[in-house]
Each structure stands twice: as structure tokens, then as C-alpha cells.
Amino acid sequence: MADLQMLSGEQRYMTQLEVKLIKQSSPIILSGNITKQLGKKIAVSVSLNNLLKDAAFLSALLEKKADDKLRQYSLEGETHLPGVLGVHAIALLQQHEGLWSHGLQIKYGLLGEAKTPCHECSTQQKVQVEAGARGSYRLELGHEFHCVQAPTYSHQVHLKHEVTASWISSQIEVNYGKHWDEINNKKKLLISQVFKNSSSSSVVSYFMEFTMQVLEKQVNYRTQLQHLHTSQVYLQSSTNFEVQYNDHLPFVARLQWKDASRNGLKKWEGGFNIDTPWLYLYTAHKLHQPQYSTYLLTSQLTAGKTLSIKDLVLELFYKDQGNEKEGKVHIYTPATTYLQVGVMVLCRMYGFGDRALCYAVEV
């Protein structure tokens, strides 16, 4: 038997099939119903009677709502197989301008609980995208999952990502465990990263940072990189890199230099140091040209932990005044002089100026 009806803008189609296996038995009835309202909703239901202990059925309703600002789709379904499975589910998908959200709730029961489902799980997602002027961009994403009978697997994820002309940042927060939705939940993972560009016509400046926290394990990790280069008064550059772990600094490295040369006279200085659990190293260098014919180079070295060197200094002096040249080398520490030598070379022209007599003098 089949029937098609049109009622108040709805199109309804019904069908029914009856099968009688034995003359005296109740007939097995399979029936279906489809109701459709164009552009708005559609409902489907199927039932089976007189075959199992109780009636088995399946039903679903899909509904759509839309206007200028909101689009919404909802789906509700239910199924029941006597003594085997019972499920009731509700799903919702919604868009409001740049925000998309989705939710799903399921109640289910197995075997003896099929008739009255008591197990419940739910999940929610949302995505929001915003695009602004000058290439700015913002993304926010959320996810939740929760099962009443299995709270250990419940979790919540929140992600934020932002991009501007001089800034890129990302943050993710994960809550999990039985108390996933409580403010003071200790089972939490936090990860963030930042990149900042503060450069201008005469300054190059970068900053990068990565952090991670695991509250349950009491882990706090941070990595930072900073770089600055300026050319306003003189050339100067510095780069710092450090790793922080639970309020300790297991790795630190710094490099810096400055070039203050003027009028063709060199004046440069720089330094580098690194500190790790196994090695500490510090070195500094200076190159100075007080006159066009004079150079002074000073290097200092200090090392600790695996290698021990304290305040070792190397000084090099060189002077060139045509016929008179002078050089000095001095290697020392505050306690010991390892090498100290100086030599002056003098040259005198004789004859018609095409021959020179040179001799060295220790100074």
C-alpha cells in the first residue's frame, strides 16, 4: 500500500508492506513515511512490527533555517533494535557571518539497555575567521569531547592564531581528564609561539618565543631569540638565545658587536658567550686604530666547567711608519705572563736611494 499527499505545502509519501508467514499469525508489517517541505525540512521514518520482541524503528528529521545573517542545519535521529541497540542523536551545524559551529549529542544503550539509552557522549566544534585591513588575519578554533561514563577521555582544545603586519602569534590550550571543564583543572597543556618584527628604516629587530607548560607534570619550558641591528649612530648588533626549563637556564648564548669606525680609522669590538651545563665560554675582541699607521688588537678568553681558562688575554700591536715598523705580542693572565715580545724594524736608504739597510731591534 502506498499513498502520496500534499498538505499545507508539505509533500508526504507513505508506504506499508504486510507479510503473513502463517495463516493464524500476526502479519509482519514494514512501514515507511517520508515528509518533505521544500527548502526547509525532510522527515523519514521506518518501522518493523511483529518480527522481534518489540517494534524496531528508525527515524530522522533534517531541518534547514536560513536568512541574511544565519544559516542553520539540524538533524535528529533515533533508532531502536529490541535487545540489541538503542540510539538517539541530535546534530546542529550553524554559520553566523565568520563563525561556524557544530554540535553532536548521542545517547545510546546496548543489549538490555537498548530500550532506555543511558550512555551519553557529546562533542562541539567552532571555527571563527576574521580578515582585516593590511593583511591582518585571525583564526579561533574550539573543540570539546565529553562522555559521561568515560570522563577520562573527555577533553577540550582551544586554538588562537593571529597575523598582523608585524606580529604572528599562536596559542593552544588543551584540558583533559575528569575535571576538564573546571577552571582549576591540573591536567592542562599550554603551548604558545610568538614572532614580532619591529624593524624600521634604520633598525632591524626580531623577537621569537616558544613556550610549553604541562601543569600535571610541572613542566615549564621557554625558548627565546632576540636580534637587534641598528645603524643610527654607528653599526651595532646583538643576538640573544636562551632556553628556560622550570626556572633554570640550561642554555644561554649571546653574540654582540659594534663598529664605531670614523674617517677611515677602525674601531670595532665584539663578544660572544655561551653557558650550558657542561661548558661556559666567554670571549671578547677589540680592534682599535688610533692612527692610520697603528693597530691594536685585544682578545680575552674565559672558560669554565669542562675546560678551565680564566681571563686569558692576547694583545697584538702593530705600527707601520714607512721605514720604521714595530710589532708586539703579549699573552698573559692576571697571575701569569706566557709570552711577551716586541720587535722594531728600522730601514735606512743609502747610495742613490735604491738600496735600503734594515735591522731589527728588540723592544
C-alpha positions in Angstrom: 0.0 0.0 0.0 1.3 3.4 -0.9 -0.1 6.9 -0.6 1.1 10.4 -1.7 -0.5 13.5 -0.1 0.0 17.3 -0.3 -0.9 19.2 2.9 -0.2 22.9 3.5 2.9 23.0 1.3 4.2 19.6 2.6 4.7 16.6 0.4 4.0 13.4 2.3 4.7 9.9 1.0 3.6 6.8 2.9 4.1 3.2 2.1 3.3 0.0 4.0 4.1 -3.7 3.4 2.4 -6.6 5.2 3.7 -10.2 5.1 1.8 -13.0 6.9 4.0 -16.1 7.2 1.4 -18.4 8.8 -2.3 -18.0 8.3 -3.1 -17.7 12.0 -0.1 -15.5 12.9 0.0 -11.7 13.1 1.3 -10.2 9.9 4.9 -8.7 9.8 4.4 -5.0 8.9 7.1 -2.9 7.4 6.0 0.7 7.0 7.7 3.9 5.9 6.9 7.6 5.9 8.6 10.5 4.1 7.5 14.1 4.7 9.2 16.9 2.8 8.7 20.6 3.0 10.7 22.1 0.1 13.8 24.1 1.2 13.0 23.7 4.9 12.8 20.1 6.2 12.6 16.5 5.4 11.5 13.7 7.8 12.0 9.9 7.3 10.7 7.1 9.5 10.7 3.3 9.1 9.2 0.8 11.4 9.1 -3.0 11.6 6.4 -4.7 13.7 5.6 -8.3 14.7 9.1 -9.7 13.9 11.1 -9.0 17.0 10.0 -8.9 20.6 9.2 -5.2 20.3 8.8 -2.9 17.4 12.1 -1.8 15.6 12.2 1.6 14.1 14.4 4.2 12.5 13.6 7.9 12.2 15.4 11.1 11.1 14.5 14.7 10.8 16.6 17.2 8.8 15.7 20.8 9.1 17.2 24.0 7.5 16.8 27.6 8.6 18.4 30.5 6.7 18.3 34.3 6.5 20.7 37.1 5.6 23.0 36.5 8.6 22.3 33.0 9.8 22.4 29.5 8.3 21.4 26.6 10.4 21.1 22.8 9.7 19.8 20.4 12.4 19.5 16.7 12.3 17.7 14.5 14.8 17.7 10.7 14.6 16.6 7.8 16.6 16.9 4.0 16.1 15.8 1.0 18.2 16.6 -2.7 17.7 15.0 -4.5 20.6 17.6 -6.2 22.8 20.5 -5.0 20.6 20.8 -1.3 20.2 19.1 2.0 21.0 20.4 5.4 19.8 19.2 8.9 20.0 21.3 11.6 18.3 21.0 15.4 17.8 23.4 17.3 15.5 23.5 21.0 14.7 25.6 22.9 12.2 25.4 26.7 12.2 27.0 29.6 10.4 26.8 33.2 11.6 28.9 35.5 9.5 32.5 34.3 10.1 31.6 31.8 12.8 31.0 28.2 12.1 29.8 25.9 15.0 28.9 22.3 15.2 27.5 20.1 18.0 26.6 16.5 18.3 24.9 14.7 21.2 24.4 10.9 21.3 22.6 8.8 23.9 22.9 5.0 23.4 22.2 1.7 25.0 23.4 -1.8 24.3 21.6 -5.1 24.8 19.4 -4.8 27.9 19.8 -1.0 27.9 18.7 -0.6 24.3 15.1 0.4 25.3 16.3 3.2 27.7 19.6 4.5 26.5 21.7 5.9 29.4 25.2 6.3 28.0 25.8 9.8 26.7 28.6 11.5 24.7 28.7 14.9 23.2 31.1 16.9 21.1 31.3 20.6 19.9 33.4 22.4 17.4 33.6 26.0 16.4 35.7 27.9 13.9 35.9 31.7 13.6 37.8 33.5 10.9 38.3 37.3 10.7 40.2 39.1 7.9 41.1 42.7 8.5 42.9 45.6 6.8 46.6 45.4 5.6 46.7 41.6 5.6 45.7 41.0 9.2 44.1 37.7 9.9 42.6 36.0 13.0 41.6 32.3 13.4 40.0 30.8 16.5 39.1 27.2 16.8 37.5 25.2 19.7 36.8 21.6 20.2 35.2 19.7 23.1 34.5 16.0 23.7 32.8 14.5 26.7 31.5 11.1 27.7 29.6 10.8 31.0 30.5 7.2 31.5 34.2 7.6 30.4 35.3 11.0 31.8 39.0 10.1 31.4 38.7 10.6 27.7 37.0 14.0 28.0 39.0 16.9 26.7 38.8 20.5 25.4 41.0 22.2 22.8 41.2 25.9 22.2 43.4 27.3 19.4 44.0 31.0 18.5 46.2 32.2 15.6 46.7 35.9 14.8 48.6 37.6 12.0 49.3 41.3 11.5 51.8 43.3 9.6 54.4 43.0 12.4 53.1 40.2 14.6 52.4 36.4 14.3 51.1 34.6 17.4 49.6 31.2 18.1 48.2 29.7 21.3 46.8 26.3 22.0 45.3 25.2 25.3 44.3 21.5 26.0 42.3 20.5 29.0 41.8 16.8 29.7 40.8 14.3 32.4 37.8 14.1 34.7 37.9 17.8 35.6 38.5 19.0 32.0 35.8 21.8 32.3 36.9 23.2 35.7 39.0 26.4 36.0 41.5 24.8 38.4 42.0 21.7 36.3 45.6 20.5 36.7 45.6 18.3 33.6 46.3 21.0 31.1 48.7 21.6 28.2 49.6 25.2 27.1 51.6 25.9 24.0 52.3 29.4 22.5 54.6 30.9 20.0 55.2 34.5 19.0 57.1 36.2 16.2 57.4 40.0 16.3 59.1 42.3 13.7 59.7 45.8 15.0 62.1 46.8 12.2 62.3 50.3 10.6 64.5 52.0 8.1 67.5 52.1 10.4 66.6 49.3 12.8 66.3 45.6 12.3 64.5 44.0 15.3 63.2 40.5 15.6 61.7 38.6 18.6 60.7 35.0 18.7 59.4 32.9 21.6 58.1 29.4 22.1 56.6 28.2 25.5 55.1 25.0 26.7 53.6 24.2 30.0 52.4 20.8 31.3 50.7 21.5 34.7 50.3 17.9 35.7 54.0 17.2 35.2 55.1 20.6 36.5 56.9 21.2 33.2 57.6 24.8 32.2 59.7 25.3 29.0 60.5 28.5 27.2 62.8 29.4 24.3 63.6 33.0 23.3 65.5 34.5 20.4 66.1 38.2 20.1 68.0 40.1 17.4 68.7 43.8 17.1 70.7 45.6 14.5 71.0 49.4 14.4 72.7 51.9 12.1 71.6 55.2 13.6 74.8 56.5 15.2 77.1 53.6 14.4 76.7 50.0 13.4 75.7 47.8 16.3 74.2 44.3 16.5 73.2 41.9 19.3 71.7 38.4 19.2 70.5 36.6 22.3 69.2 33.0 22.5 68.2 31.3 25.7 66.4 28.2 26.9 64.5 28.2 30.2 63.3 25.0 31.9 61.5 25.1 35.2 63.0 28.4 36.2 66.5 27.3 35.2 68.6 28.4 32.2 70.3 25.3 30.9 71.4 27.1 27.7 72.3 30.7 27.1 74.1 32.2 24.1 74.8 35.9 23.3 76.6 37.5 20.4 77.2 41.2 20.1 79.4 43.6 18.1 79.8 47.3 17.5 81.5 49.2 14.6 82.3 52.8 15.6 84.9 53.4 12.8 85.2 57.0 11.7 87.2 58.8 9.0 88.9 55.6 7.8 90.1 54.7 11.3 89.0 51.2 12.5 87.2 50.9 15.9 85.5 47.6 16.3 84.6 45.5 19.3 82.5 42.3 19.8 81.9 39.5 22.2 80.4 36.0 22.4 79.4 33.9 25.4 77.7 30.6 25.9 76.6 28.9 29.1 75.5 25.2 29.2 75.6 22.6 32.0 78.9 21.3 30.5 80.7 24.4 29.2 80.9 28.1 30.0 82.7 30.2 27.4 83.3 34.0 27.2 85.3 35.7 24.5 85.7 39.4 23.7 87.7 41.1 20.9 88.6 44.7 20.3 90.3 46.2 17.2 91.4 49.8 17.6 93.2 52.0 15.0 94.2 55.2 16.9 96.2 56.4 13.8 96.4 55.4 10.2 99.6 53.5 10.8 98.8 51.9 14.2 96.7 48.9 15.0 95.9 47.4 18.4 94.1 44.0 18.8 93.0 42.7 22.1 91.3 39.3 22.7 90.1 37.9 26.0 89.1 34.3 26.8 87.5 32.7 29.8 86.2 29.1 30.0 84.7 27.1 32.8 83.2 23.7 33.8 84.7 21.1 31.5 87.5 23.4 30.4 89.1 25.9 32.8 90.7 29.1 31.5 90.5 32.3 33.4 91.0 35.7 31.9 93.5 34.8 29.2 94.4 37.9 27.2 96.1 38.2 23.9 97.4 41.7 22.8 98.8 42.4 19.4 100.3 45.8 18.5 101.5 46.8 15.0 102.8 50.2 13.8 103.9 51.0 10.3 105.6 54.3 9.6 107.3 53.6 6.3 110.9 53.0 7.2 110.0 52.2 10.8 107.9 49.1 11.7 107.0 47.9 15.2 105.2 44.8 16.4 104.4 43.5 19.9 102.8 40.3 21.2 101.7 39.8 24.8 99.8 36.7 26.1 99.0 36.7 29.8 96.5 36.2 32.7 96.3 38.3 35.8 98.6 35.7 37.5 101.0 34.6 34.8 102.7 36.1 31.7 103.1 33.4 29.0 104.6 35.4 26.2 105.8 39.0 25.8 107.9 40.0 22.8 108.4 43.2 20.8 110.4 43.9 17.7 111.2 47.1 15.9 112.5 47.1 12.3 114.4 50.2 11.0 115.3 50.7 7.4 117.7 53.4 6.1 118.3 54.3 2.5 121.8 54.9 1.2 123.5 55.4 -2.1 121.2 56.9 -4.7 118.1 55.8 -2.8 117.7 52.5 -4.5 119.1 50.4 -1.6 118.0 50.0 1.9 119.7 48.7 5.1 117.3 47.2 7.6 117.9 45.9 11.1 115.7 44.6 13.9 115.8 45.8 17.5 114.0 44.1 20.4 111.8 46.4 22.4 
